[in-house]
């Protein structure tokens, strides 16, 4: 089967491409720049711009299934490019998929499209959405991207929407690493003496890739599917990484509520230093720590996330030897 993947050179894209090629699919891998990686006989790399309708129609022509992964991830309150890519970019890709006659589109949205701060501690597919204009731009843009996609579904596009939680795990060649993986790499090397308290639902990137494929095969048109993993505190997660790395983990936690109370003072300082680590987006989800129910994906798609310990073990192995982990780590589950 011929499929197209936007954002194919990214973290999730790298893992999805591996899964698709192992299935024997013929993949058109689309990104702004073609990575310097060994050629795969089933992968054709092309440059593409999700804000350019003509570019998307050209790159998606002939694809049966389109996986749309492109997003600008930011913790900022405002970010013009993130807003455009995460909203208008979704619409452009969806309209192109409809125009070229793609059989289905699978959109990788985010748990951030749901209001994690006002959800009452529990999120399923019926939970409140990120409509509050005071929410960080990433949250608002992911929800508005879904609105943009639904406008094209109403015109005849067959598409499903997936909402991964906090994604982590191996095959992360990002520079810099994703935020969670960066923390776990430091923890595995014994470099984190303390960690901010609170927790989050985290999911293996390989399980997200598998969930996207399952959504393409079994998902119902226009439906959202939460792709979650396990709720875990960052303190426990870092200690687990330290244990797998043979190091000492953090010894105490710092209250996220305490730091959140200092955001009005610390955030402007962070901006001057070019950092958005101390922000509502960075700490809000840790404070609210909503329980994510991914039962719908399990029932309707056959989605089954792997144990947390397996992901941390494979991630630490990847840090130690990226090439060996690339060849040995399993690509899919279920």
Buried (B, 14 or more C-beta within 10 A) or exposed (E): EBBBBBBBBBBBBBBBBBBBBEBEBBBBBBBEEEEEEEEEEBBBBBEBBBBBBEBBBEBBBEBBBBBBBBBBBBBBBEBEEBBBBBBBBBBBBBBBBBBBEBEBBBBBBBBBBBBBBBBEEEBBBEBBBBEEEEBBBBBBBBBBBBBBBBBBBEEEBBBBBBBBBBBBBBBBBEEEBBBBBBBBBBBBBBBBEEBBBBBBBBBBBBBBBBBBBBBBEBBEEBBBBBBBBBBBBBBBBBBBBBBBBEBBBBEEBBEBEEBBEEBEEBBEEBBEEEBBBBBBBBBBBBBBBBEBBBEBBBEBBEBBBBEBEBBBBBBBBBBEEEEEBBEEBEBBBE
